[in-house]
Amino acid sequence: MTAPKRSARVASQLEAALAEILAREVSDPRLAGVVVTRVELTDDLGLLSAHVRLLDESGRAGAMRALDRASSRIRRELGARVKTRIVPQVRFFYDEGQDRQARVEQLLREIESEKKR
């Protein structure tokens, strides 16, 4: 059995720390309800792509802007919590996977209802 890649191990630590930072440390009200769905870390540990969703979809644009503005502070907090030689740059992306899944399910239901006619 092989050990997981170092980037995968560090990514899981960063994901847990990032979720905690967003839940407890960031005071911007636009970031209330931000949930980390997954993270991807490059093999050189230089870039962390954090995919997030919002509990309340109405403030999506404002929340994404707030995350971009807070990324340097979040990076400092990550560096303090996860001891690595390199603290990665953090980029935030909205995770549209659930939206796409809901759309596919809707289309499948429409196809199924047309078959019954």
C-alpha positions as CSV (number, residue, x, y, z in Angstrom):
1,M,0.0,0.0,0.0
2,T,1.5,3.3,-1.0
3,A,1.3,6.5,1.1
4,P,-0.8,9.3,-0.3
5,K,1.0,12.2,-2.0
6,R,2.3,14.9,0.2
7,S,0.2,17.5,-1.5
8,A,-2.9,15.4,-0.7
9,R,-2.0,15.2,3.0
10,V,-1.3,18.9,3.2
11,A,-4.4,19.7,1.3
12,S,-6.6,17.9,3.8
13,Q,-4.9,19.8,6.6
14,L,-5.4,23.1,4.8
15,E,-9.1,22.3,4.1
16,A,-9.8,21.7,7.7
17,A,-8.0,24.9,8.8
18,L,-9.7,26.9,6.0
19,A,-13.1,25.7,7.1
20,E,-12.4,26.7,10.7
21,I,-11.1,30.1,9.7
22,L,-14.1,30.8,7.5
23,A,-16.5,29.6,10.2
24,R,-14.9,31.4,13.2
25,E,-12.2,33.9,12.3
26,V,-13.6,36.0,9.4
27,S,-15.9,38.8,10.6
28,D,-17.2,39.9,7.2
29,P,-21.0,39.4,7.2
30,R,-21.0,38.6,3.5
31,L,-19.0,35.4,4.4
32,A,-21.6,34.1,6.8
33,G,-22.7,30.7,5.5
34,V,-19.6,30.0,3.3
35,V,-18.9,26.3,3.2
36,V,-15.7,24.7,1.8
37,T,-16.7,21.9,-0.5
38,R,-13.2,20.8,-1.7
39,V,-9.7,22.0,-2.1
40,E,-7.0,21.2,-4.7
41,L,-3.3,21.8,-4.0
42,T,-0.7,21.9,-6.6
43,D,2.2,19.4,-6.3
44,D,4.6,22.2,-5.5
45,L,2.3,23.4,-2.7
46,G,2.3,26.8,-4.2
47,L,-1.4,27.3,-5.0
48,L,-4.5,26.2,-3.1
49,S,-7.8,26.2,-5.1
50,A,-10.6,26.3,-2.6
51,H,-14.1,25.5,-3.9
52,V,-16.9,27.0,-1.8
53,R,-20.7,27.2,-1.7
54,L,-23.0,29.5,0.1
55,L,-25.9,28.5,2.3
56,D,-27.8,31.6,1.1
57,E,-27.2,31.9,-2.7
58,S,-28.5,35.5,-2.9
59,G,-25.2,37.0,-1.9
60,R,-22.9,35.0,-4.1
61,A,-21.1,37.8,-6.0
62,G,-20.5,39.8,-2.8
63,A,-19.2,36.8,-0.9
64,M,-16.8,35.9,-3.7
65,R,-15.4,39.4,-3.8
66,A,-15.1,39.4,0.0
67,L,-13.2,36.1,-0.2
68,D,-10.8,37.5,-2.8
69,R,-10.2,40.5,-0.6
70,A,-9.6,38.4,2.5
71,S,-7.3,35.9,0.8
72,S,-4.1,37.4,2.2
73,R,-5.4,37.4,5.7
74,I,-6.7,33.9,5.3
75,R,-3.3,32.9,3.9
76,R,-1.6,34.3,7.0
77,E,-4.0,32.4,9.3
78,L,-3.4,29.2,7.3
79,G,0.4,29.6,7.7
80,A,-0.1,29.9,11.5
81,R,-2.2,26.8,11.7
82,V,-0.6,24.4,9.2
83,K,3.1,24.2,9.6
84,T,4.6,24.0,6.1
85,R,7.7,25.6,4.6
86,I,5.6,27.1,1.9
87,V,2.2,28.7,2.5
88,P,0.2,28.5,-0.7
89,Q,-1.6,31.3,-2.4
90,V,-5.3,30.9,-2.0
91,R,-7.8,31.2,-4.8
92,F,-11.5,30.8,-4.3
93,F,-13.9,29.4,-6.8
94,Y,-17.7,28.9,-6.5
95,D,-18.5,25.2,-6.7
96,E,-21.2,24.8,-9.3
97,G,-21.3,21.0,-9.1
98,Q,-24.5,20.8,-7.1
99,D,-26.2,23.3,-9.4
100,R,-25.2,21.2,-12.4
101,Q,-26.4,18.0,-10.7
102,A,-29.8,19.6,-10.0
103,R,-30.1,20.7,-13.6
104,V,-29.3,17.2,-14.9
105,E,-31.8,15.6,-12.5
106,Q,-34.5,18.1,-13.7
107,L,-33.8,17.2,-17.3
108,L,-34.0,13.5,-16.5
109,R,-37.4,14.0,-14.8
110,E,-38.6,16.0,-17.9
111,I,-37.5,13.1,-20.2
112,E,-39.2,10.6,-18.0
113,S,-42.4,12.5,-17.9
114,E,-42.4,12.9,-21.7
115,K,-41.9,9.1,-22.1
116,K,-45.0,8.5,-20.0
117,R,-47.2,10.6,-22.3
